[in-house]
């Protein structure tokens, strides 16, 4: 089933960005998704969130480029991998909306969410444009040399550079 909460006879509706774990996008519509297999109680959620009030936290990924060996691809920049962020070219495209050279994406996930992740410089579902951080301290060789986002408990900002293990976007 697809649904969303509304108020004032549809005058006010929940809005989702399409990157939420509890939603499905069908054409121009992004709604909550519910799979029913038997009797169940749907837990409490906050308006416009997949989580109970206070349990949803934002994760903002900020990605810089060195401008010499790594420049943003005209085919896009993507957050990918880890079993949670799909293939490059799918839903998790990053944007430089203010033109400062830093590509960002913000997602809401529940307290305790953790995942491996990587960045891709281009639309390459085969991961051929994935960053290569092998041998650097943020690479996990047991998980495709991806980065690790540890379990979150608060709103989180990850600032780094494409193909470089840093903690800021000054590449």
KOLFIFI-468666 format. One record per residue (C-alpha): residue in one letter; x, y, z. Coordinates in steps of 0.2 Angstrom, whole numbers, plus 5000, padded with zeros to 4 digits. Layout:
BEGIN
AXYZ...
END
This chain:
BEGIN
X500050005000X500550184997X499950325008X500350485017X499650585031X498650745027X497750875037X496351005033X495550905020X497150875010X497651055011X499251005020X500150845016X501750765022X503250795010X504650675007X506250694996X506150514989X507750454998X506850405014X506850215019X504950205022X504450285005X504150234987X504150354972X502950324958X503150454944X502950624953X502250554969X503250504984X502250414998X502450305013X502550125008X501749985018X501849795015X500449705023X500649515026X499449495041X498849575056X500049705063X500149865072X501050015063X502150105076X502050295079X502950405067X503250595066X502450695052X503550695037X504750565045X504950375044X505350375062X504550405079X504750585085X506650605091X507150445082X507550515065X509250595063X509950685048X511650625039X512450755028X513850705017X514950845010X516150794997X517550904990X518750874975X520550924973X520251004956X521850934949X521850744948X519950734953X518650854946X516750824946X516050724932X514750804921X513850634923X513550674941X514250634959X513450494969X513450424986X513350234984X513750064990X513749985007X512049895005X511050045009X511550174995X511250074979X512350084963X513050244956X511750324945X510250264956X509450374969X510850454979X511550594968X512450734976X512350914971X513351074972X511851184974X512851344980X514251324967X515651314981X516351154974X515651044988X514350914983X513150874997X511650755000X510650745017X509650595022X508650545037X508950385045X508550305062X509650315078X510850175077X510950175058X512650125052X513350075035X514750065023X514750185009X515850254995X515750394982X515650384963X516250514951X515050484937X513550374933X514350204933X513150064939X514649944937X515650044950X517050084937X517050264943X517150224961X518450324972X520050224975X520450244994X521350074996X522850085008X522150235016X521550235034X519750265030X519650115018X518949945024X519849815014X518649685020X517149785012X517749834995X518849975002X517350075006X517150195020X516250155037X514850265044X514750215062X513150205071X512350375073X511450445088X511350625083X511250735067X512850695058X513950785045X515250685036X516550805027X517850725016X518650724999X518450614984X519750474984X520650554999X520350515018X520150685026X518950755039X518550915029X518250965011X519851065009X520650944996
END
